[in-house]
Amino acid sequence: MTSNFKIFRSKNFTADRAWGAESVANLNGTTVRLHWTDKPYRWHTNDGEEIFAVLGGEVQMHYREQDEEKITLLNAGDIFYAGIGCEHVAHPVGEARILVIEKEGSI
């Protein structure tokens, strides 16, 4: 009989490349993934909503609001919500572990 649960130890998670991920779950087309990174992502706009929860480390979240770039520092425990059309990019400060919840196939 197989188990219907799994435990993820985010503080120990690493990847072989920046933004490497482990899939936690797919909830009817919504992916939940644990990411590790030590490098920025790239400016992008998701075609769906995104939840970005910092589990370890710090992340400078850059986002555009009315064509003006803004930056906020996210610490472990902080959550950034990016609605449809929110242009953003994450810049970790050193290593960071992030839980990302978004529509399957989003970038």
C-alpha positions as CSV (number, residue, x, y, z in Angstrom):
1,M,0.0,0.0,0.0
2,T,1.4,3.4,-0.9
3,S,1.2,6.5,1.4
4,N,-1.0,9.4,0.5
5,F,1.3,11.9,2.2
6,K,4.8,13.2,1.8
7,I,6.9,15.5,4.0
8,F,9.0,18.2,2.4
9,R,11.9,19.6,4.5
10,S,12.3,23.0,2.8
11,K,15.3,24.1,4.8
12,N,17.4,21.2,3.5
13,F,16.2,21.5,-0.1
14,T,18.7,22.4,-2.8
15,A,18.8,22.1,-6.6
16,D,21.6,21.6,-9.1
17,R,20.7,25.0,-10.8
18,A,19.1,28.3,-9.9
19,W,15.3,28.0,-9.8
20,G,15.5,24.2,-9.7
21,A,12.2,22.9,-8.2
22,E,10.5,19.9,-6.7
23,S,6.9,19.4,-7.3
24,V,4.8,19.3,-4.1
25,A,1.4,18.9,-5.7
26,N,-0.9,19.6,-8.6
27,L,-4.2,20.7,-7.4
28,N,-6.6,20.4,-10.4
29,G,-4.3,22.5,-12.6
30,T,-2.6,24.6,-10.0
31,T,1.0,23.6,-9.3
32,V,2.7,23.9,-5.9
33,R,6.5,23.8,-6.3
34,L,9.4,24.2,-3.9
35,H,12.2,26.2,-5.5
36,W,15.8,26.8,-4.5
37,T,17.8,29.6,-6.0
38,D,20.8,31.8,-5.6
39,K,20.3,33.9,-8.8
40,P,17.6,36.2,-10.0
41,Y,14.8,35.0,-12.3
42,R,13.7,37.2,-15.2
43,W,11.1,39.8,-15.6
44,H,7.8,38.1,-16.5
45,T,4.1,38.4,-16.4
46,N,2.1,35.3,-15.5
47,D,-1.1,34.5,-17.3
48,G,-2.7,33.6,-14.0
49,E,-2.4,34.5,-10.4
50,E,0.8,33.5,-8.4
51,I,1.5,33.1,-4.7
52,F,5.2,33.4,-3.9
53,A,6.0,32.4,-0.3
54,V,9.6,32.8,1.0
55,L,10.4,29.8,3.2
56,G,14.1,30.5,3.8
57,G,16.4,33.4,3.0
58,E,15.6,36.8,1.7
59,V,14.3,37.9,-1.7
60,Q,14.1,41.4,-3.2
61,M,10.9,41.3,-5.2
62,H,10.9,43.8,-8.1
63,Y,7.5,44.7,-9.6
64,R,6.0,47.3,-11.8
65,E,3.1,49.4,-10.8
66,Q,1.8,52.0,-13.3
67,D,5.1,51.7,-15.2
68,E,7.2,52.4,-12.2
69,E,9.6,49.8,-10.8
70,K,9.2,49.1,-7.1
71,I,11.2,46.8,-4.8
72,T,10.2,45.2,-1.6
73,L,12.3,42.9,0.6
74,L,10.6,39.6,1.5
75,N,11.9,37.6,4.5
76,A,11.2,34.0,5.5
77,G,7.5,33.8,6.2
78,D,6.5,36.6,3.8
79,I,4.2,36.1,0.9
80,F,3.9,38.0,-2.4
81,Y,0.7,37.8,-4.4
82,A,1.1,38.6,-8.1
83,G,-2.3,39.1,-9.8
84,I,-2.9,38.6,-13.5
85,G,-0.8,41.1,-15.4
86,C,1.6,41.9,-12.6
87,E,5.1,42.2,-14.1
88,H,7.7,41.0,-11.6
89,V,11.1,39.4,-11.0
90,A,12.6,37.9,-7.8
91,H,16.2,38.6,-6.8
92,P,17.4,36.4,-3.9
93,V,19.9,37.8,-1.4
94,G,22.2,34.8,-1.3
95,E,20.3,31.5,-1.2
96,A,16.5,31.3,-0.9
97,R,13.9,28.7,-0.8
98,I,10.5,29.6,-2.1
99,L,7.1,27.9,-2.4
100,V,5.4,29.0,-5.6
101,I,1.7,28.3,-6.3
102,E,0.5,29.1,-9.8
103,K,-1.5,27.9,-12.8
104,E,0.1,24.8,-14.4
105,G,2.3,25.8,-17.3
106,S,3.0,29.4,-16.0
107,I,6.6,30.7,-16.4
